[in-house]
Amino acid sequence: MTTERRFSRRIPYLAAATAGLILLAACGSSSDDSGSGAQDSGKGPAAPGAKAADSAAIPTQDVVSAIAADPALRAELPAKVRDGGKLILGTTRAPGTVGLPHGGEVNGTPVGLDVDLRNAVAKVLGIEWDVQYGTFPTVIPGVQNGRYDVGQDNFGVTEEREKVVDFATYLNDGQAFLGSRDTPVDTVKELTDLCGLTIATAPGSTFQQILTDGAGKCAALGRKPYKVQYFSDNATILLGLQNGKVDVSFGPTLGVKYEAAHLPNTKFLGEISTTAVGFVTAKDSPVAKALRDAVNKLITGGDYARIFAKWNLPGSGIATSEVNPKPSF
């Protein structure tokens, strides 16, 4: 969901509704992916002609500021972090709202589920985030080389990623499909349901990995293979789906469900797999354990559930955060 971040997709209404999501204008797990993530999953500026949506539709309740710091969990952080009071967080900028529910930006302020979760974790640890922006493919390398202390971009837990970074999980996302009203399938349970169709997804994501791994399945059944087009910009994927150049978009379940609920003339086609999503840190960094314990504090204290309720995502959370759980991929 990887769940990879977050990314999205869709017409006439597009100018009106992409509007909806484009300022209502990413996850890859991810994100990534999952997606994600997002994402997984680049987030880019709105496509030409896409309008902004009514930001009043975005939930605004404060579910973070009342969260208290836990001195015992703060003590788990390295001394230099405690002394400086900050952790450098690498992520991607998500202009507009096409990357919701994971992340977006309204009037210059980051909003979204992932934003609330990371800010809640910072409150528990008694630190602030120094948010720095990269691109989806550069965040994990940036964590590896020390540019960032933590990476967050709806990164799904994968075997390959766990070789180079550690994960502290904070939600489950999945890999799901969105179609236009005219897409000739209503349900996707496996990749062979997509034979002969054109699929849009994000490069460098778990979505790409899944589609690449399954590329020969249609031919093995004597059916026309699916085609894949890669876009790092959510708005471009939306436009492609809306104008008929793309039959199906493939992205993180939470984002796809959000799109289906907010974008007319689209339909949720189904989810084919799920992935744990987490913050990423350098291998063997004590920060991963601190992040895990902070998420678990939020879970046991009820703040975690309140964040998910704000974004109307019941059943999408995790029962327990883990460091480096068994990967799905």
C-alpha positions in Angstrom: 0.0 0.0 0.0 3.2 -1.1 -0.5 0.6 0.3 0.0 1.8 3.2 -1.5 0.5 6.1 -1.1 -1.4 7.2 -2.1 -2.6 8.0 -5.5 -5.8 8.6 -7.4 -7.8 9.1 -10.5 -11.0 10.8 -13.0 -14.1 14.0 -16.1 -16.5 16.6 -17.2 -17.4 16.0 -14.0 -13.7 15.7 -14.0 -13.2 19.3 -14.1 -15.8 19.6 -11.5 -15.0 16.5 -9.5 -11.4 16.0 -10.0 -12.0 19.2 -8.5 -13.6 17.4 -5.8 -10.5 15.5 -5.0 -8.0 17.8 -6.4 -8.6 20.3 -4.0 -10.5 18.0 -1.9 -4.7 17.8 -5.7 -0.5 10.7 -2.8 0.9 6.6 -0.6 4.3 3.3 -2.8 2.2 -1.0 0.1 1.9 -0.5 0.0 1.2 1.8 -0.4 3.6 2.9 -1.9 2.0 2.0 -2.1 -0.1 -0.2 -0.2 0.6 0.4 -0.9 1.1 3.0 0.2 2.3 4.6 -0.2 1.1 5.8 -1.1 1.4 5.4 -1.2 3.4 3.3 -3.7 2.8 6.5 -5.5 4.0 9.9 -6.2 1.9 12.9 -5.5 2.0 15.8 -7.9 0.3 19.0 -8.8 -3.2 19.0 -10.2 -3.5 18.3 -13.9 -4.3 21.2 -16.2 -8.0 22.0 -16.1 -8.6 20.2 -12.8 -10.4 22.4 -10.3 -10.2 22.4 -6.6 -13.0 21.0 -4.5 -14.8 22.4 -1.5 -12.4 22.0 1.4 -15.4 22.2 3.8 -16.0 18.5 3.0 -12.7 17.6 4.7 -12.9 16.7 8.4 -11.3 19.3 10.6 -11.8 18.1 14.2 -8.7 18.3 16.3 -7.7 14.8 17.5 -4.1 15.4 18.3 -3.4 18.5 20.4 -4.8 17.0 23.7 -2.4 14.0 23.5 0.1 14.0 26.3 3.8 13.2 26.1 5.0 10.0 27.7 8.4 10.6 29.4 9.2 6.8 29.4 8.7 6.6 25.7 10.6 9.8 25.1 13.5 8.2 27.0 13.7 5.5 24.3 14.9 8.0 21.7 18.6 8.7 21.2 20.0 11.4 23.4 20.7 13.7 20.5 17.0 13.5 19.5 15.8 14.2 23.0 18.2 17.2 23.3 17.2 18.6 19.9 13.5 17.8 20.3 13.1 16.9 16.7 13.2 14.1 14.2 13.6 14.7 10.5 10.8 13.2 8.6 11.1 12.5 4.8 7.9 12.3 2.9 6.3 13.6 -0.4 4.3 16.8 -0.7 0.6 16.2 -1.4 -0.9 19.4 -2.9 -4.7 19.6 -2.9 -6.7 16.6 -1.7 -6.2 13.9 -4.4 -4.1 11.9 -2.0 -6.7 11.7 0.8 -7.4 10.1 3.1 -3.7 9.5 3.5 -2.5 13.0 2.9 -3.3 16.3 1.3 -2.8 20.0 1.7 -5.4 22.8 2.2 -4.4 26.4 2.3 -0.8 25.3 2.7 -1.5 23.1 5.7 -0.9 19.3 5.5 -4.1 17.3 6.3 -5.0 13.6 6.3 -4.9 10.4 8.2 -1.2 9.9 7.9 -0.6 13.5 9.0 -2.7 13.1 12.1 -1.1 9.8 13.0 2.5 11.1 12.7 1.6 14.3 14.7 0.0 12.1 17.4 3.1 10.0 17.6 5.2 13.1 17.9 3.0 14.3 20.8 3.5 11.0 22.6 7.3 11.1 22.1 7.4 14.8 23.1 9.2 15.8 19.9 8.4 17.8 16.7 8.8 16.7 13.1 11.1 18.6 10.9 9.2 17.7 7.7 11.3 17.6 4.5 10.0 16.7 1.1 11.4 14.3 -1.4 9.9 12.0 -4.0 8.5 8.6 -3.4 11.5 6.7 -4.8 14.0 8.8 -2.8 12.5 8.7 0.7 13.8 5.2 1.6 17.3 5.9 0.2 17.2 9.1 2.2 16.6 7.2 5.4 19.4 4.8 4.5 21.9 7.6 3.9 20.9 9.5 7.0 19.2 12.5 5.3 16.0 11.6 7.2 15.5 10.0 10.6 12.2 8.6 9.6 10.3 8.1 6.3 6.5 8.1 5.9 4.7 7.7 2.6 2.3 4.8 3.0 5.2 2.4 2.6 4.1 -1.1 2.6 6.2 -3.7 4.4 8.0 -5.9 1.9 10.8 -8.4 2.1 13.1 -6.3 -0.1 12.5 -3.1 1.9 13.1 -4.9 5.2 16.6 -5.7 4.0 17.5 -2.0 4.0 15.3 -0.3 6.5 13.3 -1.1 9.6 9.5 -0.7 9.8 7.3 0.4 12.7 3.7 -0.3 11.6 0.8 2.1 12.0 -2.0 0.8 9.8 -3.1 -1.8 7.3 -3.8 -0.9 3.7 -4.3 -3.0 0.6 -4.1 -3.2 -3.1 -7.4 -2.3 -4.8 -8.9 -1.3 -8.1 -11.1 1.6 -9.2 -13.0 1.6 -12.4 -15.0 4.2 -14.3 -18.7 3.7 -14.8 -18.0 2.2 -18.2 -15.3 -0.2 -17.2 -16.5 -3.6 -18.4 -15.9 -5.4 -15.1 -17.7 -4.8 -11.8 -15.5 -7.0 -9.5 -11.8 -7.8 -9.5 -10.8 -10.8 -7.3 -7.6 -11.7 -9.2 -5.5 -10.2 -11.9 -7.0 -12.4 -14.6 -10.2 -10.5 -14.2 -8.3 -7.6 -15.8 -7.2 -9.4 -19.0 -7.3 -7.1 -22.0 -7.7 -3.9 -20.0 -5.4 -0.9 -19.5 -4.4 -0.4 -15.9 -2.8 2.8 -14.5 -0.6 2.7 -11.4 2.4 4.3 -9.8 6.0 3.4 -10.7 8.3 1.9 -8.1 5.5 0.7 -6.0 4.2 -2.7 -4.7 1.4 -2.2 -7.3 4.0 -2.3 -10.1 5.5 -5.4 -8.5 2.2 -7.2 -8.3 1.3 -6.4 -11.9 4.8 -7.3 -13.2 4.7 -10.6 -11.3 1.3 -11.5 -12.7 2.0 -10.3 -16.3 1.9 -13.8 -17.8 -1.2 -15.1 -16.1 -3.6 -13.9 -18.9 -1.6 -15.4 -21.7 -1.4 -18.7 -19.8 -5.2 -18.8 -20.0 -5.2 -17.9 -23.7 -6.5 -14.4 -23.0 -5.3 -11.0 -24.0 -2.8 -9.6 -21.5 -3.5 -6.5 -19.6 -1.5 -3.4 -20.3 0.0 -1.2 -17.7 0.7 2.5 -17.8 2.8 4.2 -15.1 2.2 7.7 -13.7 3.7 9.4 -10.7 1.0 12.1 -10.7 -2.3 11.2 -9.1 -4.2 13.8 -11.2 -3.0 12.3 -14.4 -4.3 8.9 -13.4 -7.6 10.5 -12.5 -7.8 12.2 -15.9 -6.9 9.0 -17.7 -9.7 7.1 -16.0 -12.2 9.8 -16.6 -11.4 10.3 -20.3 -11.3 6.6 -21.1 -7.6 6.3 -21.8 -7.4 4.0 -18.7 -9.8 1.3 -17.8 -8.8 0.7 -14.2 -6.5 2.4 -11.6 -4.6 0.3 -9.1 -3.7 1.8 -5.8 -4.0 1.7 -2.0 -7.3 0.5 -0.7 -8.0 3.4 1.6 -7.4 5.9 -1.2 -9.4 3.9 -3.8 -12.4 3.6 -1.5 -12.2 7.3 -0.7 -12.1 8.1 -4.4 -15.1 5.8 -5.2 -17.1 7.6 -2.4 -16.2 11.1 -3.6 -15.8 10.8 -7.4 -19.0 10.4 -9.5 -19.1 7.8 -12.3 -16.5 5.6 -10.6 -16.8 2.3 -8.9 -14.8 0.3 -6.4 -13.9 -3.0 -8.0 -12.3 -4.8 -5.1 -9.1 -5.5 -3.2 -6.8 -8.4 -4.0 -4.4 -8.3 -1.0 -3.5 -6.4 2.1 -0.2 -5.0 3.5 1.1 -3.6 6.8 2.2 0.0 6.4 4.8 1.6 8.6 7.2 4.4 9.4 10.7 3.5 8.1 14.0 4.1 9.9 17.6 3.1 9.4 18.4 -0.6 10.2 18.7 -1.2 13.9 17.8 2.3 14.8 16.3 2.7 18.3 13.8 5.1 16.8 11.9 2.2 15.3 11.1 0.8 18.7 10.1 4.2 20.0 7.8 4.8 17.1 6.2 1.3 17.7 5.7 2.0 21.3 4.2 5.4 20.6 1.7 3.9 18.2 0.8 1.2 20.7 0.2 4.0 23.4 -2.1 5.7 21.0 -4.0 2.4 20.4 -4.4 1.6 24.1 -5.4 5.1 25.0 -8.1 5.4 22.3 -6.5 8.3 20.4 -5.7 6.0 17.5 -9.4 5.0 17.1 -10.4 8.6 17.3 -8.1 9.5 14.4 -9.5 6.7 12.2 -13.1 7.8 13.2 -12.3 11.3 12.1 -11.5 10.0 8.6 -14.4 7.6 8.6 -12.2 4.5 8.2 -13.6 1.9 10.6 -11.9 -1.4 10.6 -8.8 -0.1 8.9 -6.5 0.2 11.9 -4.2 -2.3 13.5 -4.5 -4.0 16.9 -0.8 -3.8 17.7 2.2 -2.0 16.1 5.2 -4.1 15.3 8.8 -3.6 14.3 9.5 -5.5 11.1 6.5 -7.9 10.9 6.5 -10.7 8.4 6.1 -9.1 4.9 3.3 -9.9 2.6 5.5 -9.6 -0.5 
